[in-house]
Amino acid sequence: MTITLFIPCFMDALYPNVGMSVVRILERLGHRIECPDAIACCGQPAFNSGYWDEARSVARPVLEQLKNAEVVVIPSGSCGAMLKIFYPQMFVGLPQAGAAANLAAKVWEFSDFLVTKLGVTDLGASFPHKVTFHDGCHGLRELNLKRSPRKLLAKVRGLELVEMASGETCCGFGGTFAVKYPAISTAMGEVKCASALETKAEFLVSNDSSCLMHIQGLADRQQQPVKTIHLAELLAQTS
């Protein structure tokens, strides 16, 4: 099939290897990839801050750009939830309501697309390390993503998954939350880092680069040994 990628703006700017890893994986599976250059942001920062009109002004071009897509894949539970859950809410009663609902029906978070849509769990990946997994809030609570990433990790050669005691606890980033409430955000992140260290994992894995950015920043400042990696980057590694 033809897969249209939506690469979040922070990922495009700071973690381009995640997007490239997604492309490599999907192309190996035999699919054609499109990635519209005109899409810059899903509008989530404004939406989460309560500025729905401003968020709609960002979302309308996204609806237009993706209206003819066969399927849309996003390597982020956060931005995936924005398009799939919050776009329909944001456009209720407006002319774009139908377009928002149509788009939501064909949006998939990356790991769930592989497991649920394609029925793929074994990508031939090899990653001989002990890892722990962080469930991002939007992916877990809005998209109900829990099993899909773990099914993929279970098939990775040499990988040992050790669950954190606070695996489902927010890392404290929350986009604009970290800016508005830095002390609370930092405290939450420190709890997450401590929980990861308790597992003695070498790597902390997640579906969201934003969470990983927050956790890695705190770990680095505290000179903690844990390293972060996006699930797509891990799955793209073969022996």
C-alpha positions, 0 to 999 in steps of 0.5 A: 500500500501507499503509506503517508508518513506524518513526522512530528515537527520536533522529530523532524528538527531534532530526531530525524533518524526516527523518521528515517528508521520508519521509512526503512522498516516500511520499505523493507515490508514492501510499501511505498512511502510518501511524506508531504513536505508542507505539513509542519505541525499538528497544532497540539501545542496550541490545542493543549494550551486551550487555544483551539482557534489557533490550533484549528488554523494549523490543523486545516492545512493538515486535513487538506494535505492528507485528505487523499492519503490511503493510510497515515502512519505517525511514529508518535502516540502524542501526535497520533492522538491529536489527529485521531482523537482530538481533530474530530473533537476540535471540528465538531459542528464546523465545515471540516468535521467530515474531513476530520472524521475521515482522517481519524479513521485512517490514522495509525500510530507506528507500532500499532500499524505494524501489529494490528493493521499489517499483522507484523511482529517480527522485523528481523531486528537484533538488539542485544541489550536489556531495555525497559519501556516507557508508555507515553500518556497519549499513546497509552490513555488515548490510543490504548497502546500497550500490547503492540510495542511489547509484541514487537520487542518480544521478537527482537533477537537478544533483547531482554525487556524489564518492566518499570514499576512506574512504566505507565506513570507520566514522565512529566514532559507534557509539551507546554506543561514542562514550560509552565510548571518546570519544577513539577515536570522535573520532579516527575521526570526524576521519578521516571529516571529512578524507576528506569534505573531500578530495572538496571536496563541499558536503554529506555524505549518509547514510542514518543521522542518528546518523552525520550528527550525529557527523560534523557535530558534529566538523566544526562544532567544527573549523570545517570547511565540510562540511554533512550531510544525510539522504538522505530530506531531499535526495530530498524537495527538488524544483525 
